[in-house]
Amino acid sequence: MRAVLLALIGLLALNAHAAPAPVATLDRATWPEQLASPVLFDVASRAEILGFAHELALSEALDANALADRLGLRQVEVDSVNALRARLWQRLWENFDAAQQSCEQDASFCYAIDDLASLKAQASEFVVADDSFYAKWRDPGRAFNRTYLDELLRQAALFPGVSSEIARFNDREHNGDELKDRVFLLTFDSGPTLAGGSTDWVADYLRKQKMNATFFVLGNNLQLRRDNAPQDDPAKLYAEQCVGVQGWQYRSHAQWVDWQDSIQRSVALVQAQVPGSFVGQFRPPYGQRRADSGEFFEQAQLAVVLWDIDAADSNSLVTAELATDRVLTLMLLWRKGIIVFHDAQLKAKTALPALLQRTVQSGIAWEDCRDFIR
């Protein structure tokens, strides 16, 4: 196992030759309208889909060497990148088709797009004019879409050698594709905090909003919380919420020799401390897990829950406001999915209320965590 770990470290050192990739952020104040109705949500969604599709189309002109250079890698897994592009185009067509159903109420960003081929053609030529009502959004939106596309392409370029949320290994893995249009699942990673910390605030806030989320806890953090406050009641903390596991420690479960024990210990602890909130779901740290782990999860009766909308709130350069704006932008792009925040981050106390307030009239819905993967 030591040899495998050293080999992986060597692979990463060989492949990456640039600074850490930037994270896509966008100040949504550049968009001139609030998401104050389902129709206005669709307008912004159509614009975001076309803008992202435009960048995707441009990227297809790059050969493997040019793409590797753009992503800061020595080489890319071409088959994985091509598979990602095919999935992206299919999803973009499905999303745009859903978004264009309201074109009779507002024709902004509506074109004669009847199939995937016509979407590709329109996306290749997509431009926002200088005198457009949406001109202020054009350049920041373009920068966001290019950077976000590079995030996805970089993950695909490394997959499956470096696993991530970019693709599934088997049917026990879920990334939100099964949700309906405009439906989103809230999830939180890497908690809980010590008693009285931000986890308490987030869980209480959700209950006050009559909402719930899935909290993927680290076994070590849950045990540490109890050790520091023996009188604390985890069942009360997570009342009306769902609790899955993220393993005992936040480390890659792709190379860790004790990865199975990490998961089993965490499951046993959660079942003992919060039996009424436990759900049989595992969230891999960094999205990394073994390609051959499906049999283990099937025997353990655990689903692997990935994500497709990352708030990036654990990044020190991403403020709470930018985390909210990033999530909103990706909600417009993907129109459904699994959102991940980190409840141990103080940013959640600002980002979560802002997200709910800015989507309250948009026509979206929040998936009940108890109904997901039943």
Protein Blocks (a to p, Z undefined) as FASTA:
>chain_A
ZZmmmmmmmmmmmmpccdcdddddddfklpmbdcfbfklmmmmmmmmmmmmmmmmmmmmm
pcfklmmmmnopabdcfklmmmmmmmmmmmmmmmmmmmmmmmmmomghiacdfbfklmmm
mmmmgccdfklmklmmmmmmmmmmmmmmmmmmmmmmmpckbgcfkbcfbfkbcehjmpce
hiacdddehiacdehiaklmmmmmmmmnopacdddddfklmmmmmmmmmmbcfklmmgoi
acddebjbdcdfklmmklmmmmmmmmmmmmmmmmmlpccddddehhiacfklmmmmmmno
pacdddfbdgklmpmklcfklmmmmmmmmmmmnopacddddfkbmklmmmmmmmmmmmmm
nopacddfklgoZZ
